[in-house]
Amino acid sequence: MTSKAAFSITETAARQVRRLAAEKGVEGSVLLVGLKAKGCSGLSYDMRFVKPEETPALSETVRQHGVTVAVDPKAAMFLIGTVMDYSGGALQSGFTFINPNETGRCGCGESFTVNNRQE
């Protein structure tokens, strides 16, 4: 049986993370990805740079395309299998998350819900 990857990041998203880290002067930091209560559907993605030694214990850590991403252990069960991407356009740009655990999303796309039932 094959298990889902804990989390993955596309090359396009990694390039944007490296650019943001350079702009903020935090090269060598870890991008911590978690969830927070927000919006009409209940959850939204939360990202911030932390020093490697500030990464929460038991975090799933992924190193891809020259960046290190840690998944907050409190959010791990809701983010298993998620792919983080980045899309940029003339009218809108930002990080996107393809999360196989999502069971619903609000109309504006700001928040989502998950079914936490284990299969």
Secondary structure, DSSP 8 states (H G I E B T S, - for coil): -----SEEE-HHHHHHHHHHHHHHT-TT-EEEEEEEEETTTEEEEEEEEE-GGGS-TT-EEEEETTEEEEE-TTTHHHHTTEEEEEEE-SS-EEEEEE-TTEEEE-TTSS-EEE-----
